[in-house]
């Protein structure tokens, strides 16, 4: 009997600025982003999440922190550089695809309970591509000029059976309130 688990793909909230020169650790959240992170935390605290993987960029950690502060279960997030955003001048798109696809395929045996991944546009897009390569299972109600399928402070809620996607939806921060 297969077990359905939820995988939550969480894009960081609104940073203080979208234009910055220091790739890592990047900018902190702005006031609006802090409010978004708190709204996301309230939403995610109701989802029975048992494990968390995260990028360690400032804006991602600050998006994650309200969840960790308010969640009733003690969770130690696993920081992984595979979940970093791609620095366009340094890393090719193909390298991003390989990095994230290899990472998520290697997690197939450890993501066995409801899990949240806090990350960036690029890695989240690659995880969506991994589970829905032909874009036939999910409805993609959002795409920005950079081809991101997750708005800032957006959450994909994916249903997985035997590490295969069976259903999913994008939740906008406004829908979480």
N, CA, C and O atoms as a DFTB+ gen file, in Angstrom:
708 C
 N C O
     1  1       0.850      -1.179       0.000
     2  2       0.000       0.000       0.000
     3  2       0.892       1.236       0.000
     4  3       1.720       1.408       0.894
     5  1       0.727       2.076      -0.980
     6  2       1.554       3.280      -1.049
     7  2       0.978       4.374      -0.152
     8  3      -0.227       4.453       0.084
     9  1       1.869       5.194       0.324
    10  2       1.527       6.276       1.234
    11  2       1.664       7.598       0.485
    12  3       2.672       7.839      -0.179
    13  1       0.654       8.447       0.594
    14  2       0.743       9.782      -0.002
    15  2       1.398      10.718       0.994
    16  3       0.989      10.802       2.152
    17  1       2.422      11.421       0.526
    18  2       3.056      12.437       1.354
    19  2       2.911      13.783       0.665
    20  3       2.683      13.862      -0.542
    21  1       3.047      14.826       1.446
    22  2       3.008      16.193       0.924
    23  2       4.437      16.724       0.861
    24  3       5.215      16.576       1.802
    25  1       4.757      17.338      -0.259
    26  2       6.027      18.034      -0.421
    27  2       5.691      19.498      -0.661
    28  3       4.994      19.837      -1.617
    29  1       6.190      20.353       0.206
    30  2       5.939      21.788       0.099
    31  2       7.190      22.465      -0.435
    32  3       8.256      22.386       0.175
    33  1       7.058      23.131      -1.576
    34  2       8.157      23.887      -2.174
    35  2       7.893      25.357      -1.870
    36  3       6.951      25.946      -2.399
    37  1       8.719      25.941      -1.025
    38  2       8.487      27.277      -0.492
    39  2       9.514      28.238      -1.076
    40  3      10.715      28.095      -0.849
    41  1       9.026      29.219      -1.830
    42  2       9.938      30.255      -2.327
    43  2      10.038      31.345      -1.269
    44  3       9.046      31.711      -0.638
    45  1      11.233      31.849      -1.089
    46  2      11.467      32.891      -0.087
    47  2      10.544      34.094      -0.292
    48  3      10.030      34.328      -1.386
    49  1      10.354      34.840       0.781
    50  2       9.512      36.035       0.755
    51  2      10.268      37.204       0.099
    52  3      11.428      37.071      -0.290
    53  1       9.584      38.340      -0.010
    54  2      10.107      39.533      -0.690
    55  2      11.363      40.071      -0.003
    56  3      11.306      40.469       1.161
    57  1      12.500      40.088      -0.713
    58  2      13.703      40.661      -0.107
    59  2      13.625      42.189      -0.078
    60  3      12.783      42.812      -0.725
    61  1      14.526      42.746       0.687
    62  2      14.608      44.206       0.816
    63  2      14.800      44.868      -0.547
    64  3      14.267      45.947      -0.807
    65  1      15.560      44.214      -1.401
    66  2      15.799      44.715      -2.746
    67  2      15.935      43.538      -3.704
    68  3      16.402      42.464      -3.324
    69  1      15.529      43.749      -4.931
    70  2      15.704      42.712      -5.952
    71  2      16.996      42.921      -6.741
    72  3      17.411      42.060      -7.516
    73  1      17.619      44.072      -6.531
    74  2      18.882      44.382      -7.212
    75  2      19.995      44.437      -6.166
    76  3      19.994      45.303      -5.291
    77  1      20.929      43.518      -6.265
    78  2      22.014      43.468      -5.299
    79  2      23.240      42.888      -5.989
    80  3      23.135      42.197      -7.002
    81  1      24.406      43.184      -5.420
    82  2      25.649      42.743      -6.031
    83  2      26.236      41.520      -5.335
    84  3      26.880      40.695      -5.983
    85  1      26.028      41.393      -4.045
    86  2      26.597      40.261      -3.323
    87  2      25.718      39.052      -3.522
    88  3      24.611      38.985      -2.989
    89  1      26.206      38.098      -4.287
    90  2      25.434      36.898      -4.587
    91  2      25.070      36.150      -3.313
    92  3      23.894      35.898      -3.053
    93  1      26.055      35.801      -2.536
    94  2      25.802      35.111      -1.277
    95  2      26.365      35.954      -0.156
    96  3      27.509      36.398      -0.252
    97  1      25.623      36.189       0.886
    98  2      24.367      35.583       1.289
    99  2      23.122      36.289       0.763
   100  3      22.005      35.868       1.065
   101  1      23.292      37.344      -0.009
   102  2      22.149      38.040      -0.581
   103  2      21.474      38.957       0.416
   104  3      21.867      39.017       1.581
   105  1      20.451      39.677      -0.045
   106  2      19.794      40.669       0.810
   107  2      18.853      40.025       1.836
   108  3      18.378      38.906       1.642
   109  1      18.594      40.751       2.931
   110  2      17.606      40.282       3.896
   111  2      16.199      40.560       3.383
   112  3      16.018      41.210       2.354
   113  1      15.217      40.067       4.105
   114  2      13.830      40.376       3.776
   115  2      13.538      41.829       4.110
   116  3      14.101      42.395       5.047
   117  1      12.644      42.422       3.324
   118  2      12.135      43.742       3.648
   119  2      10.941      43.598       4.586
   120  3      10.578      42.487       4.971
   121  1      10.340      44.712       4.947
   122  2       9.184      44.711       5.853
   123  2       8.047      43.865       5.299
   124  3       7.447      43.071       6.023
   125  1       7.755      44.034       4.021
   126  2       6.693      43.245       3.388
   127  2       7.040      41.753       3.423
   128  3       6.175      40.918       3.686
   129  1       8.289      41.428       3.162
   130  2       8.736      40.034       3.192
   131  2       8.635      39.414       4.577
   132  3       8.293      38.238       4.704
   133  1       8.925      40.185       5.608
   134  2       8.794      39.684       6.982
   135  2       7.342      39.333       7.269
   136  3       7.054      38.300       7.872
   137  1       6.426      40.199       6.834
   138  2       4.994      39.915       7.004
   139  2       4.580      38.668       6.217
   140  3       3.813      37.842       6.712
   141  1       5.091      38.537       4.995
   142  2       4.795      37.348       4.196
   143  2       5.302      36.085       4.886
   144  3       4.598      35.077       4.927
   145  1       6.509      36.134       5.425
   146  2       7.095      34.963       6.097
   147  2       6.250      34.559       7.302
   148  3       6.081      33.367       7.561
   149  1       5.722      35.519       8.033
   150  2       4.866      35.213       9.187
   151  2       3.555      34.574       8.733
   152  3       3.068      33.642       9.373
   153  1       2.986      35.063       7.644
   154  2       1.760      34.472       7.099
   155  2       2.022      33.045       6.631
   156  3       1.225      32.143       6.888
   157  1       3.143      32.848       5.944
   158  2       3.507      31.511       5.475
   159  2       3.706      30.553       6.645
   160  3       3.309      29.390       6.571
   161  1       4.317      31.036       7.724
   162  2       4.566      30.196       8.902
   163  2       3.247      29.705       9.489
   164  3       3.119      28.527       9.825
   165  1       2.280      30.587       9.613
   166  2       0.972      30.185      10.155
   167  2       0.345      29.100       9.283
   168  3      -0.224      28.135       9.795
   169  1       0.451      29.260       7.981
   170  2      -0.104      28.291       7.047
   171  2       0.625      26.947       7.164
   172  3      -0.011      25.902       7.307
   173  1       1.942      26.979       7.104
   174  2       2.741      25.747       7.102
   175  2       2.670      25.004       8.439
   176  3       2.827      23.783       8.474
   177  1       2.436      25.722       9.530
   178  2       2.343      25.078      10.849
   179  2       1.155      24.124      10.943
   180  3       1.103      23.304      11.860
   181  1       0.215      24.210      10.031
   182  2      -0.965      23.336      10.052
   183  2      -0.784      22.104       9.159
   184  3      -1.725      21.325       9.006
   185  1       0.387      21.910       8.572
   186  2       0.570      20.900       7.534
   187  2       1.289      19.626       7.968
   188  3       1.546      18.764       7.127
   189  1       1.614      19.480       9.221
   190  2       2.238      18.235       9.681
   191  2       3.604      17.969       9.088
   192  3       3.958      16.817       8.834
   193  1       4.375      19.015       8.865
   194  2       5.705      18.885       8.263
   195  2       6.649      18.225       9.266
   196  3       6.684      18.589      10.442
   197  1       7.420      17.240       8.774
   198  2       8.320      16.495       9.645
   199  2       9.792      16.688       9.312
   200  3      10.659      16.384      10.130
   201  1      10.078      17.193       8.114
   202  2      11.470      17.474       7.772
   203  2      11.539      18.695       6.866
   204  3      10.605      18.987       6.119
   205  1      12.669      19.405       6.948
   206  2      12.863      20.638       6.194
   207  2      14.258      20.632       5.581
   208  3      15.249      20.326       6.245
   209  1      14.308      20.980       4.296
   210  2      15.568      21.218       3.594
   211  2      15.565      22.678       3.180
   212  3      14.516      23.223       2.839
   213  1      16.724      23.316       3.207
   214  2      16.759      24.746       2.942
   215  2      18.075      25.202       2.315
   216  3      19.129      24.600       2.516
   217  1      17.974      26.265       1.565
   218  2      19.132      27.039       1.137
   219  2      19.549      27.865       2.353
   220  3      18.745      28.069       3.263
   221  1      20.783      28.338       2.381
   222  2      21.199      29.167       3.516
   223  2      21.398      30.631       3.136
   224  3      22.109      31.362       3.826
   225  1      20.774      31.060       2.044
   226  2      20.777      32.477       1.720
   227  2      19.958      33.216       2.782
   228  3      19.001      32.665       3.325
   229  1      20.328      34.438       3.071
   230  2      19.685      35.218       4.129
   231  2      18.175      35.276       3.955
   232  3      17.438      35.043       4.912
   233  1      17.702      35.581       2.757
   234  2      16.257      35.743       2.553
   235  2      15.497      34.430       2.754
   236  3      14.334      34.447       3.158
   237  1      16.139      33.302       2.478
   238  2      15.499      32.000       2.681
   239  2      15.461      31.657       4.165
   240  3      14.427      31.226       4.674
   241  1      16.567      31.842       4.857
   242  2      16.613      31.565       6.300
   243  2      15.614      32.459       7.035
   244  3      14.936      32.000       7.954
   245  1      15.517      33.726       6.642
   246  2      14.562      34.628       7.292
   247  2      13.114      34.269       6.951
   248  3      12.209      34.586       7.723
   249  1      12.883      33.628       5.832
   250  2      11.542      33.137       5.492
   251  2      11.213      31.903       6.331
   252  3      10.077      31.738       6.776
   253  1      12.187      31.052       6.544
   254  2      12.021      29.821       7.322
   255  2      11.849      30.088       8.819
   256  3      11.081      29.391       9.482
   257  1      12.545      31.079       9.354
   258  2      12.632      31.260      10.806
   259  2      11.279      31.402      11.513
   260  3      11.103      30.781      12.562
   261  1      10.317      32.175      11.011
   262  2       9.027      32.248      11.718
   263  2       8.327      30.890      11.829
   264  3       7.647      30.623      12.820
   265  1       8.489      30.040      10.825
   266  2       7.937      28.680      10.890
   267  2       8.607      27.904      12.020
   268  3       7.922      27.285      12.834
   269  1       9.929      27.931      12.079
   270  2      10.647      27.203      13.122
   271  2      10.304      27.736      14.507
   272  3      10.227      26.971      15.468
   273  1      10.096      29.047      14.610
   274  2       9.791      29.668      15.903
   275  2       8.399      29.321      16.417
   276  3       8.178      29.299      17.628
   277  1       7.456      29.048      15.512
   278  2       6.069      28.835      15.946
   279  2       5.590      27.394      15.825
   280  3       4.537      27.050      16.363
   281  1       6.337      26.553      15.134
   282  2       5.913      25.175      14.921
   283  2       6.043      24.387      16.216
   284  3       7.025      24.543      16.943
   285  1       5.064      23.545      16.508
   286  2       5.073      22.801      17.766
   287  2       6.065      21.646      17.766
   288  3       6.504      21.221      18.834
   289  1       6.426      21.135      16.609
   290  2       7.425      20.054      16.528
   291  2       8.822      20.661      16.422
   292  3       9.012      21.710      15.806
   293  1       9.769      20.002      17.019
   294  2      11.164      20.423      16.909
   295  2      11.730      19.840      15.610
   296  3      11.812      18.624      15.439
   297  1      12.111      20.725      14.718
   298  2      12.687      20.305      13.436
   299  2      14.042      20.989      13.272
   300  3      14.176      22.191      13.499
   301  1      15.021      20.223      12.884
   302  2      16.320      20.793      12.551
   303  2      16.432      20.799      11.034
   304  3      16.552      19.743      10.413
   305  1      16.395      21.982      10.437
   306  2      16.480      22.031       8.974
   307  2      17.838      21.550       8.470
   308  3      18.867      21.757       9.112
   309  1      17.816      20.912       7.325
   310  2      19.042      20.469       6.669
   311  2      19.385      21.506       5.601
   312  3      18.640      21.694       4.639
   313  1      20.510      22.167       5.784
   314  2      20.974      23.163       4.820
   315  2      21.725      22.436       3.716
   316  3      22.580      21.591       3.980
   317  1      21.392      22.775       2.470
   318  2      22.046      22.117       1.348
   319  2      22.301      23.117       0.226
   320  3      21.380      23.793      -0.233
   321  1      23.537      23.206      -0.206
   322  2      23.906      24.138      -1.282
   323  2      23.272      23.760      -2.614
   324  3      23.243      24.582      -3.529
   325  1      22.772      22.553      -2.746
   326  2      22.062      22.178      -3.971
   327  2      20.814      23.035      -4.154
   328  3      20.296      23.153      -5.264
   329  1      20.335      23.632      -3.070
   330  2      19.120      24.454      -3.121
   331  2      19.421      25.940      -3.308
   332  3      18.518      26.773      -3.224
   333  1      20.680      26.273      -3.559
   334  2      21.050      27.664      -3.819
   335  2      20.460      28.126      -5.143
   336  3      20.204      27.330      -6.046
   337  1      20.251      29.434      -5.232
   338  2      19.862      30.036      -6.507
   339  2      21.076      30.009      -7.427
   340  3      22.217      29.924      -6.973
   341  1      20.812      30.081      -8.710
   342  2      21.893      30.078      -9.705
   343  2      22.426      31.488      -9.887
   344  3      21.657      32.426     -10.096
   345  1      23.723      31.638      -9.809
   346  2      24.360      32.903     -10.126
   347  2      24.666      32.877     -11.626
   348  3      25.546      32.142     -12.073
   349  1      23.940      33.679     -12.390
   350  2      23.985      33.592     -13.849
   351  2      25.378      33.761     -14.436
   352  3      25.708      33.121     -15.434
   353  1      26.194      34.607     -13.836
   354  2      27.524      34.852     -14.382
   355  2      28.501      33.714     -14.078
   356  3      29.575      33.635     -14.676
   357  1      28.123      32.828     -13.141
   358  2      29.037      31.789     -12.690
   359  2      28.572      30.390     -13.083
   360  3      29.388      29.539     -13.437
   361  1      27.266      30.151     -13.022
   362  2      26.731      28.813     -13.252
   363  2      25.776      28.814     -14.441
   364  3      24.943      29.710     -14.574
   365  1      25.896      27.831     -15.280
   366  2      24.996      27.710     -16.430
   367  2      23.646      27.148     -15.993
   368  3      23.515      26.561     -14.919
   369  1      22.666      27.339     -16.837
   370  2      21.343      26.763     -16.571
   371  2      21.447      25.234     -16.527
   372  3      20.814      24.589     -15.691
   373  1      22.233      24.672     -17.410
   374  2      22.402      23.223     -17.464
   375  2      22.994      22.687     -16.156
   376  3      22.609      21.617     -15.685
   377  1      23.917      23.430     -15.586
   378  2      24.508      23.034     -14.310
   379  2      23.464      23.061     -13.190
   380  3      23.430      22.165     -12.346
   381  1      22.620      24.083     -13.187
   382  2      21.529      24.165     -12.206
   383  2      20.609      22.952     -12.340
   384  3      20.249      22.326     -11.344
   385  1      20.236      22.628     -13.567
   386  2      19.357      21.479     -13.813
   387  2      19.996      20.208     -13.248
   388  3      19.343      19.457     -12.524
   389  1      21.249      19.968     -13.570
   390  2      21.940      18.770     -13.100
   391  2      22.052      18.762     -11.581
   392  3      21.792      17.742     -10.943
   393  1      22.436      19.887     -11.004
   394  2      22.617      19.984      -9.549
   395  2      21.330      19.643      -8.806
   396  3      21.338      18.818      -7.893
   397  1      20.236      20.269      -9.193
   398  2      18.976      20.088      -8.465
   399  2      18.337      18.738      -8.790
   400  3      17.803      18.079      -7.898
   401  1      18.387      18.325     -10.039
   402  2      17.808      17.028     -10.418
   403  2      18.533      15.887      -9.704
   404  3      17.893      14.955      -9.218
   405  1      19.838      15.953      -9.640
   406  2      20.608      14.935      -8.920
   407  2      20.234      14.948      -7.443
   408  3      20.038      13.895      -6.836
   409  1      20.138      16.139      -6.869
   410  2      19.796      16.247      -5.442
   411  2      18.421      15.642      -5.146
   412  3      18.289      14.828      -4.232
   413  1      17.394      16.033      -5.913
   414  2      16.039      15.552      -5.602
   415  2      15.938      14.048      -5.872
   416  3      15.266      13.344      -5.118
   417  1      16.576      13.544      -6.908
   418  2      16.505      12.098      -7.158
   419  2      17.198      11.310      -6.045
   420  3      16.777      10.200      -5.720
   421  1      18.250      11.871      -5.465
   422  2      18.933      11.214      -4.341
   423  2      18.124      11.278      -3.051
   424  3      18.418      10.542      -2.109
   425  1      17.125      12.128      -2.989
   426  2      16.292      12.266      -1.785
   427  2      15.086      11.331      -1.823
   428  3      14.315      11.293      -0.864
   429  1      14.910      10.593      -2.882
   430  2      13.716       9.753      -3.036
   431  2      13.559       8.747      -1.900
   432  3      12.435       8.372      -1.566
   433  1      14.645       8.309      -1.311
   434  2      14.565       7.322      -0.234
   435  2      14.458       7.950       1.159
   436  3      14.182       7.241       2.127
   437  1      14.672       9.266       1.281
   438  2      14.595       9.905       2.605
   439  2      13.399      10.836       2.767
   440  3      13.026      11.170       3.891
   441  1      12.804      11.251       1.678
   442  2      11.584      12.061       1.778
   443  2      10.418      11.080       1.822
   444  3       9.836      10.720       0.799
   445  1      10.100      10.665       3.041
   446  2       9.044       9.672       3.243
   447  2       7.913      10.209       4.113
   448  3       6.920       9.518       4.343
   449  1       8.061      11.421       4.590
   450  2       7.037      12.093       5.385
   451  2       6.848      13.499       4.826
   452  3       7.625      13.951       3.985
   453  1       5.818      14.180       5.298
   454  2       5.571      15.540       4.839
   455  2       6.840      16.382       5.019
   456  3       7.410      16.455       6.107
   457  1       7.259      17.006       3.930
   458  2       8.542      17.693       3.871
   459  2       8.370      19.067       3.242
   460  3       7.570      19.243       2.323
   461  1       9.127      20.039       3.744
   462  2       9.164      21.373       3.146
   463  2      10.577      21.650       2.645
   464  3      11.565      21.341       3.310
   465  1      10.645      22.241       1.457
   466  2      11.903      22.686       0.885
   467  2      11.802      24.196       0.724
   468  3      10.965      24.690      -0.032
   469  1      12.653      24.929       1.434
   470  2      12.690      26.396       1.362
   471  2      13.831      26.766       0.431
   472  3      14.985      26.429       0.693
   473  1      13.512      27.460      -0.657
   474  2      14.544      27.715      -1.647
   475  2      14.210      28.932      -2.503
   476  3      13.564      29.878      -2.052
   477  1      14.666      28.879      -3.744
   478  2      14.601      29.987      -4.697
   479  2      13.875      29.541      -5.967
   480  3      13.551      28.366      -6.139
   481  1      13.633      30.496      -6.836
   482  2      12.937      30.263      -8.102
   483  2      13.574      29.122      -8.906
   484  3      12.884      28.177      -9.287
   485  1      14.873      29.205      -9.162
   486  2      15.539      28.220     -10.016
   487  2      15.425      26.799      -9.501
   488  3      14.943      25.930     -10.227
   489  1      15.853      26.528      -8.267
   490  2      15.732      25.160      -7.761
   491  2      14.285      24.664      -7.683
   492  3      14.018      23.492      -7.950
   493  1      13.365      25.535      -7.325
   494  2      11.963      25.102      -7.268
   495  2      11.469      24.741      -8.666
   496  3      10.780      23.737      -8.843
   497  1      11.819      25.555      -9.655
   498  2      11.449      25.207     -11.035
   499  2      12.011      23.847     -11.436
   500  3      11.327      23.065     -12.097
   501  1      13.251      23.560     -11.042
   502  2      13.868      22.286     -11.416
   503  2      13.186      21.110     -10.716
   504  3      13.056      20.036     -11.304
   505  1      12.751      21.299      -9.474
   506  2      12.033      20.237      -8.763
   507  2      10.671      20.007      -9.411
   508  3      10.246      18.863      -9.570
   509  1       9.989      21.079      -9.783
   510  2       8.715      20.936     -10.501
   511  2       8.935      20.193     -11.823
   512  3       8.148      19.319     -12.187
   513  1       9.997      20.542     -12.531
   514  2      10.328      19.880     -13.805
   515  2      10.628      18.395     -13.586
   516  3      10.263      17.557     -14.411
   517  1      11.286      18.075     -12.484
   518  2      11.605      16.689     -12.153
   519  2      10.325      15.868     -11.996
   520  3      10.220      14.765     -12.531
   521  1       9.361      16.406     -11.265
   522  2       8.129      15.664     -10.986
   523  2       7.085      15.765     -12.098
   524  3       6.255      14.868     -12.246
   525  1       7.114      16.834     -12.871
   526  2       6.104      17.066     -13.912
   527  2       6.798      17.515     -15.209
   528  3       6.589      18.641     -15.661
   529  1       7.620      16.643     -15.807
   530  2       8.457      17.060     -16.941
   531  2       7.673      17.540     -18.163
   532  3       8.155      18.393     -18.909
   533  1       6.499      17.014     -18.369
   534  2       5.700      17.421     -19.530
   535  2       4.654      18.479     -19.192
   536  3       3.866      18.881     -20.048
   537  1       4.651      18.925     -17.936
   538  2       3.682      19.918     -17.456
   539  2       2.252      19.475     -17.738
   540  3       1.436      20.245     -18.245
   541  1       1.965      18.220     -17.399
   542  2       0.627      17.685     -17.647
   543  2      -0.150      17.412     -16.362
   544  3      -1.365      17.215     -16.408
   545  1       0.526      17.398     -15.226
   546  2      -0.151      17.095     -13.965
   547  2      -0.553      18.375     -13.236
   548  3      -1.668      18.486     -12.724
   549  1       0.357      19.329     -13.196
   550  2       0.106      20.567     -12.464
   551  2      -0.442      21.650     -13.385
   552  3      -0.160      21.685     -14.583
   553  1      -1.228      22.523     -12.789
   554  2      -1.673      23.743     -13.457
   555  2      -0.704      24.834     -13.001
   556  3      -0.455      24.968     -11.803
   557  1      -0.161      25.607     -13.923
   558  2       0.827      26.634     -13.603
   559  2       0.189      28.017     -13.747
   560  3       0.256      28.626     -14.815
   561  1      -0.434      28.513     -12.665
   562  2      -1.168      29.775     -12.750
   563  2      -0.282      31.016     -12.676
   564  3      -0.786      32.137     -12.749
   565  1       1.021      30.832     -12.533
   566  2       1.919      31.969     -12.369
   567  2       3.202      31.719     -13.144
   568  3       3.796      30.646     -13.045
   569  1       3.621      32.697     -13.904
   570  2       4.945      32.696     -14.520
   571  2       5.371      34.149     -14.654
   572  3       4.626      34.976     -15.181
   573  1       6.559      34.455     -14.180
   574  2       7.079      35.821     -14.272
   575  2       7.959      35.946     -15.523
   576  3       8.194      34.951     -16.208
   577  1       8.445      37.149     -15.825
   578  2       9.305      37.322     -17.001
   579  2      10.572      36.465     -16.973
   580  3      11.166      36.205     -18.020
   581  1      10.991      36.022     -15.776
   582  2      12.185      35.183     -15.649
   583  2      11.828      33.703     -15.710
   584  3      12.680      32.849     -15.464
   585  1      10.572      33.390     -16.037
   586  2      10.045      32.037     -16.191
   587  2       9.926      31.266     -14.878
   588  3       9.873      30.036     -14.878
   589  1       9.884      31.980     -13.780
   590  2       9.685      31.345     -12.487
   591  2       8.212      30.952     -12.355
   592  3       7.331      31.727     -12.727
   593  1       7.940      29.762     -11.830
   594  2       6.571      29.280     -11.649
   595  2       6.064      29.448     -10.223
   596  3       5.002      28.931      -9.875
   597  1       6.819      30.169      -9.397
   598  2       6.428      30.387      -8.014
   599  2       6.648      31.857      -7.671
   600  3       7.773      32.344      -7.782
   601  1       5.611      32.573      -7.259
   602  2       5.814      33.970      -6.858
   603  2       6.592      34.037      -5.545
   604  3       6.676      33.052      -4.811
   605  1       7.149      35.191      -5.263
   606  2       7.760      35.389      -3.960
   607  2       6.729      35.037      -2.903
   608  3       5.570      35.437      -3.009
   609  1       7.139      34.291      -1.885
   610  2       6.255      33.845      -0.794
   611  2       5.157      32.908      -1.293
   612  3       4.083      32.834      -0.696
   613  1       5.421      32.204      -2.369
   614  2       4.475      31.208      -2.864
   615  2       4.869      29.820      -2.381
   616  3       6.036      29.560      -2.086
   617  1       3.883      28.934      -2.305
   618  2       4.114      27.569      -1.833
   619  2       3.435      26.586      -2.781
   620  3       2.231      26.676      -3.017
   621  1       4.203      25.658      -3.319
   622  2       3.635      24.532      -4.050
   623  2       3.363      23.425      -3.050
   624  3       4.243      23.065      -2.269
   625  1       2.163      22.883      -3.065
   626  2       1.799      21.739      -2.239
   627  2       1.626      20.557      -3.184
   628  3       0.645      20.481      -3.923
   629  1       2.589      19.636      -3.156
   630  2       2.586      18.500      -4.063
   631  2       2.203      17.225      -3.317
   632  3       2.663      16.994      -2.199
   633  1       1.365      16.404      -3.932
   634  2       1.020      15.087      -3.407
   635  2       1.877      14.061      -4.140
   636  3       1.832      13.961      -5.366
   637  1       2.661      13.298      -3.373
   638  2       3.537      12.285      -3.945
   639  2       3.138      10.903      -3.435
   640  3       2.876      10.715      -2.247
   641  1       3.098       9.951      -4.350
   642  2       2.929       8.538      -4.006
   643  2       4.120       7.798      -4.580
   644  3       4.389       7.874      -5.779
   645  1       4.832       7.082      -3.726
   646  2       6.048       6.385      -4.159
   647  2       6.991       7.329      -4.907
   648  3       7.604       6.962      -5.909
   649  1       7.085       8.533      -4.398
   650  2       7.933       9.601      -4.932
   651  2       7.575       9.988      -6.370
   652  3       8.425      10.455      -7.128
   653  1       6.318       9.788      -6.728
   654  2       5.790      10.221      -8.023
   655  2       4.668      11.221      -7.768
   656  3       3.842      11.029      -6.876
   657  1       4.650      12.272      -8.549
   658  2       3.632      13.309      -8.404
   659  2       2.275      12.803      -8.868
   660  3       2.152      12.264      -9.968
   661  1       1.249      12.975      -8.028
   662  2      -0.107      12.612      -8.413
   663  2      -1.025      13.831      -8.474
   664  3      -2.061      13.801      -9.138
   665  1      -0.644      14.897      -7.782
   666  2      -1.473      16.096      -7.764
   667  2      -0.677      17.228      -7.119
   668  3       0.348      16.994      -6.478
   669  1      -1.151      18.431      -7.292
   670  2      -0.500      19.556      -6.636
   671  2      -1.156      20.863      -6.994
   672  3      -1.925      20.962      -7.949
   673  1      -0.829      21.874      -6.194
   674  2      -1.373      23.212      -6.458
   675  2      -0.423      24.258      -5.901
   676  3       0.355      24.002      -4.982
   677  1      -0.510      25.440      -6.486
   678  2       0.257      26.584      -6.033
   679  2      -0.625      27.414      -5.121
   680  3      -1.749      27.764      -5.481
   681  1      -0.115      27.729      -3.939
   682  2      -0.829      28.579      -2.993
   683  2      -0.118      29.910      -2.921
   684  3       1.073      29.970      -2.615
   685  1      -0.840      30.972      -3.201
   686  2      -0.309      32.318      -3.119
   687  2      -0.416      32.799      -1.675
   688  3      -1.320      32.383      -0.951
   689  1       0.492      33.666      -1.253
   690  2       0.502      34.140       0.136
   691  2      -0.850      34.768       0.499
   692  3      -1.293      34.650       1.641
   693  1      -1.501      35.425      -0.445
   694  2      -2.815      36.031      -0.172
   695  2      -3.855      34.968       0.161
   696  3      -4.804      35.241       0.896
   697  1      -3.687      33.756      -0.373
   698  2      -4.628      32.660      -0.102
   699  2      -4.379      32.033       1.267
   700  3      -5.208      31.264       1.752
   701  1      -3.263      32.347       1.886
   702  2      -2.894      31.757       3.180
   703  2      -3.514      32.518       4.348
   704  3      -3.629      31.989       5.453
   705  1      -3.909      33.756       4.094
   706  2      -4.423      34.588       5.186
   707  2      -5.827      34.222       5.565
   708  3      -6.401      34.830       6.468
